Amino acid sequence: MSHSNHFQLMPLLLFALLLSNCSRREDQNGMINSESEQLPEQESWNSEITLTSNGKKIALVRSGHMAQFSNKKLIIMDDKIEIDFFDAEENHTSLLTADFGEIDERLKNLKATGNVIVVSDSGETLYTEELFWNNKQRKIISEVNVMITVGTDTLYGIGFESDAGLDNWTIKEPKGRTSRLVEIDE
C-alpha cells in the first residue's frame, strides 16, 4: 500500500470511528448502552395492575414506577413493588415486596429481585434476593439463597419452590435448625 492510499483511508477510518461512537452512550454507572435501546411505549407512576387467569384474579401488582415495552411484552417495575397473590377462589394468600420486578405479559410470569420478602396469610415469611412466579405451574420459585421462618423456626437453603400461600413448600438444599420433629424424604 502506498503512502497516498494510507492517508486516504485515515479520514474514512476516523469517520467510521466517530459514527460508531455516536450510537453509544454511558449510563449513570458508566456502562455503555446503545442509543437504539428501545424506550418504553408507556410509563406510569404509583400504578396497579391486576393479573388474571381464566377470568380470576391471581395477583395484584403495585409499583412506584412501571415501564411497558410492548414489542417484548414486558413490564419493568423499578421502584419498590408489592404483589398480593390470590388462590383459585380469589382468596388473598400472601404479600410479596421487592425492590424491582418484571412481568412477562405473554405468560403472566413475574420476576422479583432485591430484598424479596413474601409474607403468607398463615404466618410463614420467606426472604431471598430473587424469586419467580410461574403462572402456568402457579408456583413461587427461587434458585438462590433463601430463609424461611415458620413460627419460632428458621430454615435456610438454596433453591425454593412453593404455592403462593407458602402452604406447601420445598427447600432444595436445606440447612438450619428447628425445635420440632421434621420428616425428611431421602
Protein Blocks (a to p, Z undefined) as FASTA:
>chain_A
ZZklmmmmmmmmmmmmmmmmmmgccdfkopacdfklccdfbdcehiaddddeehiafbdc
ddfbdcddfknopacdfehpadddddfkopafbdcddfbdcddfklopacdeehiacddf
kopacddfbdcddfklopacdfbdcdddehjbccddediaddfkomaccdfbgcdddfbd
cdddZZ
